[in-house]
Amino acid sequence: MKHKNKSRLLPVILLLAIIAILAVVITPRLISQSKVIQTLQSSAKDKEVTELLATMSSNPNKDSQEYKEARQKFCLLTARPICGKRESNSQHQGVPPWNLPRGK
């Protein structure tokens, strides 16, 4: 009787060990690719962009140093990466703007 109990427990223990190992290996990868992290980063960026827009709209003098600094930060935050611009330009040469895909 004791031998049969051990033979039944061994596959269960092995299965649980494999599941635990897979969980330890896969979980960090899923967390790093998670949209939660991306939304946290984008919400911080959105907040800063909103603050810069408020600064620019509250300052009607476009020649002031404060406005110029806010405008420069705003442009840096909202600009596409250079590689994205090159890919977009090379993919859509000769295509009228109204025929371009909306996501780009």
Secondary structure, 3 states (H helix, E strand, C coil): CHHHHHHHHHHHHHHHHHHHHHHHHHHHHHHHCCHHHHHHHHHHHHHHHHHHHHHHHHCCCCCCHHHHHHHHHHHHHHCCCHHHHHHHHHHCCCCCHHHCCCCC
